[in-house]
Structure formats: C-alpha cells, structure tokens
C-alpha cells in the first residue's frame, strides 16, 4: 500500500491524519506513506518529528472579504496543484487522503485530476470550505457528525468517526492523581482550554478558585504554557486549596483522561473524539472565534443526547462555571448517565474504519 496524506494548519487536521497513518502501519508494516503539508503549518514540525516522510508546498487561505490578497491565494493554489502533481507522479500512491486545511485542497484536487483514488475526512459538524470544494471531485467522504450529512454528496459519505478516538480508546492508563499530590478516590474535574490555553476559560477559573477550594471534589486547571505565568500572577493574593492543582500543560494527557471524572473545555473535533472515546462527561465552552461557529454545533451533538452541558463563552464567569461544576461533580448518578451517553457517541475503532474506506479504494 502506498498512501499520500495531506492535512494542515491546525492539530484538528493533523492528528487524525497521524492516527490514520498509525493504523495503516499497524496493519501493514511495509506500507509506504508520504505526508504533504504546507511550509508554515504546524504539520511541518509535527510530522517529521514522527519519522514520517514529509514534503511541503506554499499555500494560504482565501480572505472572506474582497481582497487583492485572494489573487495571490489563487496563484499559490494553482502553483501548489502543479507542484503536488509532480509529487504524486513520483510517489505513485494507491490512494490520496485529505483531512482538511487549505493544503489538502491542492493535494487532493491534484490527485483527482490524475485519476488517483481520493478520499477526504470531515471532522466537524459544519463542513469547511476546502472539503466543500473537494467533495465534488473525491471518491469517498468519511465523516463524524450526522449534521454534515446534508452539506455533502450523500452517495459518497461513510460514517467512520474521528481516527484520533481510537488512539484515546487504546490507551492503557496507569496514571495516579498522587503524581499531583491529589487522591485517586476523589472525583477530579479537569479544566483545559487547549494546548495554548483559552483566555476566557482561564479568567473564569481564576475567579472560581476560592469556591473550588471549598469543594469536596478535586480540580486540575491547565492554563496553557504561554498563559501560566499570567494566571499565577492573578492568583498571588489567592489561597490555592489542597484539592486544586494548577499546571501549564499535561504532557501525558492521553494517560490522564481516563482518570478524569469530568472535563471543562472547548468543543473542537479532536477534543470531542477523545472525550467520547473515553466516555467522559463534559462542560463544553465552544470557541466563538471559529468558522461558522462549528464548535457550538459540535457541542450540541453531545448536549442533545445528554453527554455534555454547554456554557456560551459570553455567559462564562466564575459563578456560572462553579454552578455547572457543582451540578455535575456532586451528583454521581448524573455523571454516570452522562458518561454512558458520551461513550455511546464514541467510535473506539474509528481509525480502522477510516482505513477500511481507504483500502476499499485501492485498485488491484
């Protein structure tokens, strides 16, 4: 099997691609993979560090308003299509897969023009501009949320889940909260705004610390590395209880998540894949700064079946955060019901499902 994968710009596009590659290598250790990304995207550092062959092309996204910059964007897109056609002819893939981001638009489109079997993976409830464009050219579309069904050609769509979920589901955790001087027999709430942290979540949590100090449950607050010093400055005059731990980041998050009683965080596709794979009750605070407000729609997919509570960022304060946290963390039955609903949404074999679709496109 020879596979080209392309996805870039954000971790939400990159990590599902890496999970797919991992599943392929597990099933076929002799498989050859080439990852094509953008020069400046996160993938340019993340992918080579995994030991995966990587090539790049220069590309950028369209401005949503009228802008002369869009002429440059179109030029770079056409140039990237030309460049990636050369890469495809040289590598001779059996299938080309795009997981999102502008770079995948050029790569998958180029493959379709060369009559190479193609597939895209849509992680969100609201389909992005790149996958909308590619949907008319590709052979198959793997998807996660049913809300995407009426936005893409139904005849091409296969529900697979997010490949990242399988990585989360397969983790065998020996993690102990004693590592953080906490107790393993006390429910623990994880507050995590993403690897960079989320300013509004951090501000609300800072305001909530005095109340959290008085609770019987434990709180682990992950600020994001760049925001940690600022948070600690804000808390200089605040006592931090023995049941509260503040960290800039958690390097072994996949091992920690199975030990979490509930989580407060954003509603990105990767986060939701991990949360549902582990069956974790959640309080979701969708980012209002994403395209087409897709995080809110992602979050509603969980809330509608009782797997999550939602707080709009505009309504997020220390008081609203504590109120939702208390509701969840003091009611074992509620948490269990939410955990079951979350688990039912999870797709623990999602990477294998995506891989099966890929392999079905391979020509003999």
VEXBAMAR-434369 format. One line per 2 residues: number of its first residue (from 1); for each residue x, y, z of C-alpha. Coordinates in pm, whole numbers, plus 50000, padded with zeros to 5 digits. Example, Ala and Ser with C-alpha at 12.3 -4.5 7.8 and 13.67 -1.06 7.14 Angstrom:
1 = 51230/49550/50780 ~ 51367/49894/50714 .
This chain:
1 = 50000/50000/50000 ~ 50127/50345/49904 .
3 = 49940/50634/50064 ~ 49966/51011/50043 .
5 = 49803/51201/50329 ~ 49753/51575/50346 .
7 = 49611/51790/50623 ~ 49737/52103/50787 .
9 = 49704/52432/50963 ~ 49565/52302/51294 .
11 = 49604/51997/51512 ~ 49243/51909/51433 .
13 = 49352/51830/51078 ~ 49695/51687/51155 .
15 = 49626/51441/51438 ~ 49350/51246/51262 .
17 = 49591/51206/50970 ~ 49863/51076/51203 .
19 = 49617/50835/51364 ~ 49525/50700/51019 .
21 = 49892/50652/50932 ~ 49947/50470/51262 .
23 = 49656/50235/51189 ~ 49790/50164/50840 .
25 = 50140/50088/50968 ~ 49997/49858/51232 .
27 = 49802/49663/50972 ~ 50066/49677/50700 .
29 = 50418/49746/50834 ~ 50551/49759/50477 .
31 = 50313/50035/50369 ~ 50477/50347/50225 .
33 = 50341/50684/50333 ~ 50411/51040/50222 .
35 = 50266/51336/50410 ~ 50224/51656/50207 .
37 = 50172/51972/50410 ~ 50222/52345/50396 .
39 = 50555/52516/50453 ~ 50442/52719/50754 .
41 = 50178/52494/50908 ~ 50218/52304/51233 .
43 = 50249/51987/51029 ~ 50592/52098/50902 .
45 = 50735/52035/51251 ~ 50495/51775/51395 .
47 = 50503/51523/51109 ~ 50882/51495/51051 .
49 = 50925/51455/51428 ~ 50716/51137/51399 .
51 = 50960/50997/51143 ~ 50707/51023/50859 .
53 = 50837/51131/50515 ~ 50720/51487/50457 .
55 = 50707/51726/50163 ~ 50570/52078/50164 .
57 = 50415/52333/49934 ~ 50342/52702/49982 .
59 = 49974/52788/50012 ~ 49740/53019/50202 .
61 = 49369/53056/50267 ~ 49118/53281/50100 .
63 = 49010/53602/50272 ~ 48636/53605/50334 .
65 = 48612/53970/50236 ~ 48701/54122/49900 .
67 = 49078/54144/49894 ~ 49355/54165/49638 .
69 = 49531/53906/49853 ~ 49289/53648/49712 .
71 = 49457/53679/49373 ~ 49780/53568/49540 .
73 = 49590/53287/49712 ~ 49455/53163/49380 .
75 = 49801/53181/49224 ~ 49953/52983/49511 .
77 = 49675/52724/49490 ~ 49733/52665/49117 .
79 = 50108/52657/49173 ~ 50063/52403/49456 .
81 = 49842/52186/49235 ~ 50119/52184/48976 .
83 = 50385/52102/49237 ~ 50184/51829/49405 .
85 = 50102/51665/49073 ~ 50477/51611/49036 .
87 = 50496/51464/49389 ~ 50205/51232/49314 .
89 = 50353/51112/48984 ~ 50685/51047/49156 .
91 = 50542/50868/49462 ~ 50272/50675/49272 .
93 = 50019/50642/49557 ~ 49737/50391/49555 .
95 = 49513/50642/49735 ~ 49534/51009/49841 .
97 = 49356/51124/50160 ~ 49285/51479/50276 .
99 = 49199/51557/50638 ~ 49136/51930/50600 .
101 = 49317/52259/50571 ~ 49396/52456/50257 .
103 = 49694/52241/50165 ~ 49477/51931/50137 .
105 = 49267/52117/49881 ~ 49557/52141/49640 .
107 = 49686/51788/49704 ~ 49355/51604/49677 .
109 = 49240/51809/49379 ~ 49570/51733/49200 .
111 = 49524/51362/49270 ~ 49170/51365/49134 .
113 = 49290/51530/48813 ~ 49544/51248/48781 .
115 = 49267/50989/48834 ~ 49418/50863/49159 .
117 = 49152/50737/49405 ~ 49079/51004/49666 .
119 = 48905/51045/49999 ~ 48851/51330/50244 .
121 = 48774/51317/50615 ~ 48538/51576/50766 .
123 = 48579/51608/51141 ~ 48323/51881/51219 .
125 = 47951/51942/51216 ~ 47997/52233/50976 .
127 = 48189/52142/50661 ~ 48485/52367/50586 .
129 = 48542/52549/50259 ~ 48818/52309/50148 .
131 = 48612/51994/50190 ~ 48310/52159/50029 .
133 = 48525/52229/49726 ~ 48679/51881/49719 .
135 = 48352/51694/49773 ~ 48263/51711/49403 .
137 = 48595/51552/49299 ~ 48668/51281/49557 .
139 = 48555/50918/49553 ~ 48462/50889/49922 .
141 = 48392/51120/50218 ~ 48443/50991/50571 .
143 = 48257/51188/50838 ~ 48197/51213/51212 .
145 = 47883/51417/51287 ~ 47544/51346/51127 .
147 = 47497/51723/51092 ~ 47743/51709/50799 .
149 = 47518/51475/50601 ~ 47310/51740/50429 .
151 = 47615/51950/50338 ~ 47795/51696/50117 .
153 = 47704/51440/49846 ~ 47524/51165/50038 .
155 = 47622/50892/49790 ~ 47989/50937/49874 .
157 = 47961/50953/50253 ~ 48066/50688/50505 .
159 = 48036/50742/50880 ~ 48364/50648/51045 .
161 = 48422/50870/51347 ~ 48746/51056/51412 .
163 = 49066/50841/51391 ~ 49201/51022/51697 .
165 = 48934/50849/51905 ~ 49095/50509/51851 .
167 = 49427/50631/51990 ~ 49246/50754/52300 .
169 = 49044/50435/52338 ~ 49352/50211/52312 .
171 = 49545/50384/52591 ~ 49604/50166/52897 .
173 = 49643/50413/53181 ~ 49840/50354/53498 .
175 = 49825/50721/53590 ~ 49765/50814/53954 .
177 = 49649/51152/54084 ~ 49906/51105/54358 .
179 = 50151/51234/54095 ~ 49991/51576/54159 .
181 = 49953/51522/54535 ~ 49584/51452/54490 .
183 = 49373/51148/54582 ~ 49270/50868/54348 .
185 = 48941/50806/54530 ~ 48807/51162/54494 .
187 = 48630/51276/54172 ~ 48855/51507/53970 .
189 = 48745/51786/53736 ~ 48989/51874/53458 .
191 = 48972/52230/53319 ~ 49161/52253/52992 .
193 = 49131/52522/52727 ~ 49365/52362/52476 .
195 = 49743/52349/52434 ~ 49766/52728/52414 .
197 = 49506/52786/52683 ~ 49186/52989/52644 .
199 = 49183/53337/52794 ~ 48814/53345/52891 .
201 = 48822/52995/53041 ~ 49133/53086/53237 .
203 = 48979/53411/53365 ~ 48662/53236/53479 .
205 = 48862/52962/53650 ~ 49080/53214/53832 .
207 = 48762/53376/53964 ~ 48629/53034/54065 .
209 = 48935/52917/54261 ~ 48812/53045/54603 .
211 = 48488/52847/54559 ~ 48669/52539/54428 .
213 = 48888/52547/54740 ~ 48577/52473/54946 .
215 = 48457/52175/54743 ~ 48490/51806/54822 .
217 = 48592/51726/54463 ~ 48935/51794/54311 .
219 = 49019/52041/54034 ~ 49312/52027/53792 .
221 = 49341/52354/53600 ~ 49562/52351/53289 .
223 = 49635/52706/53179 ~ 49837/52657/52861 .
225 = 50212/52716/52870 ~ 50204/53073/52743 .
227 = 49935/53179/52989 ~ 50062/53008/53305 .
229 = 50271/53297/53442 ~ 49987/53541/53387 .
231 = 49742/53316/53569 ~ 49977/53270/53863 .
233 = 50026/53648/53884 ~ 49649/53690/53908 .
235 = 49639/53434/54190 ~ 49921/53584/54401 .
237 = 49680/53701/54667 ~ 49457/53394/54646 .
239 = 49492/53083/54857 ~ 49501/52766/54649 .
241 = 49344/52471/54829 ~ 49497/52127/54865 .
243 = 49228/51997/54630 ~ 49328/52235/54348 .
245 = 49630/52192/54121 ~ 49736/52439/53851 .
247 = 49961/52327/53566 ~ 50085/52496/53248 .
249 = 50031/52177/53050 ~ 49998/51799/53090 .
251 = 50242/51611/52867 ~ 50073/51272/52913 .
253 = 49712/51382/52855 ~ 49602/51050/52692 .
255 = 49701/50868/53013 ~ 49532/51128/53235 .
257 = 49194/51147/53058 ~ 49069/50800/53162 .
259 = 49112/50906/53526 ~ 48906/51225/53489 .
261 = 48553/51233/53635 ~ 48450/51527/53415 .
263 = 48615/51783/53188 ~ 48566/52151/53112 .
265 = 48696/52256/52771 ~ 48644/52362/52413 .
267 = 48442/52168/52156 ~ 48695/52109/51880 .
269 = 48664/51790/51680 ~ 48974/51626/51828 .
271 = 48873/51709/52185 ~ 48527/51562/52133 .
273 = 48674/51249/51974 ~ 48892/51193/52281 .
275 = 48616/51279/52529 ~ 48366/51039/52376 .
277 = 48621/50763/52324 ~ 48684/50765/52699 .
279 = 48319/50831/52789 ~ 48387/51148/52988 .
281 = 48105/51382/53100 ~ 48184/51734/52985 .
283 = 48107/52101/53027 ~ 48178/52246/52685 .
285 = 48256/52611/52617 ~ 48262/52641/52237 .
287 = 48503/52891/52091 ~ 48308/53171/51918 .
289 = 48610/53253/51702 ~ 48593/52956/51462 .
291 = 48447/52929/51114 ~ 48066/52912/51101 .
293 = 48054/52866/51480 ~ 48116/52495/51421 .
295 = 48225/52427/51781 ~ 47879/52518/51906 .
297 = 47726/52272/51663 ~ 47981/52007/51768 .
299 = 47890/52066/52132 ~ 47518/52040/52064 .
301 = 47572/51693/51919 ~ 47679/51587/52268 .
303 = 47434/51801/52466 ~ 47137/51676/52264 .
305 = 47192/51321/52390 ~ 47278/51417/52747 .
307 = 47655/51369/52720 ~ 47752/51732/52786 .
309 = 47648/52065/52930 ~ 47719/52386/52737 .
311 = 47817/52730/52861 ~ 47835/53001/52597 .
313 = 48159/53195/52625 ~ 47956/53517/52660 .
315 = 47789/53366/52970 ~ 48107/53225/53122 .
317 = 48200/53364/53463 ~ 48344/53219/53779 .
319 = 47990/53185/53914 ~ 47844/53007/53611 .
321 = 48145/52775/53594 ~ 48116/52677/53961 .
323 = 47741/52626/53931 ~ 47777/52383/53638 .
325 = 48074/52211/53801 ~ 47886/52162/54128 .
327 = 47583/52024/53944 ~ 47798/51762/53777 .
329 = 48063/51683/54037 ~ 47825/51638/54331 .
331 = 47587/51401/54152 ~ 47738/51058/54088 .
333 = 47426/50933/53908 ~ 47422/51230/53671 .
335 = 47788/51179/53589 ~ 47731/50811/53522 .
337 = 47439/50885/53291 ~ 47642/51146/53103 .
339 = 47941/50913/53083 ~ 47724/50641/52928 .
341 = 47579/50885/52674 ~ 47927/51010/52590 .
343 = 48060/50657/52546 ~ 47777/50570/52309 .
345 = 47885/50856/52082 ~ 48245/50740/52083 .
347 = 48390/50537/51797 ~ 48678/50339/51950 .
349 = 48773/50177/51619 ~ 48746/50497/51411 .
351 = 49097/50478/51265 ~ 49033/50122/51144 .
353 = 48703/50233/50993 ~ 48871/50513/50801 .
355 = 49146/50277/50692 ~ 48888/50028/50564 .
357 = 48742/50301/50342 ~ 49091/50389/50217 .
359 = 49173/50028/50136 ~ 48841/49983/49956 .
361 = 48955/50250/49708 ~ 49282/50074/49627 .
363 = 49278/49931/49279 ~ 49415/49583/49220 .
